[in-house]
């Protein structure tokens, strides 16, 4: 069974049931403790930096991908320096992760009839937007529903059809 992990400083709010919040991660059985130790150090060093994106663990649990906007601070570099037995890769993202999260919240708030949910993509390249099936049917497609609903953003939107999960 997977469990939720994250910064133990108590400052981060809990994610809604069934989701993982920024600065939190899922702990999967069978993954080496060293990887999670490194992830804990990363989370502590990055703190609430608006440049810190969503880290990723490869399916074979041999690689930790750190997504970051701009130059990696020395404190974060130091946190990632010791990682025996697995690879750490730093991936530069196109957009500041905090800006993507704020834009996703704005889209969901201002376009509730067309946007069932919006989240920053872990890759840092835009926002995933969930469009309700009824809006898609009326407009003839997810992208068309966004256009018809006046949904506009300065970042790329990746439209998918679906309903938001109940929380």
Buried (B, 14 or more C-beta within 10 A) or exposed (E): EEEEBBBEEEEBEEBEEEEBEBBBBEBBEEBEEEBBEBBBBBBBBBBEBBBBBBBBBEEEBEBBBBBBBEEBBEEBEEBBEEBEEBEBEEBEBEBBBBBBBEBBBBBBEEBEEBBBBBBBBBBBBBBBBBBBEEBBEEBEBBBBBBBBBEBEBEBEBBBEBEEEEEE
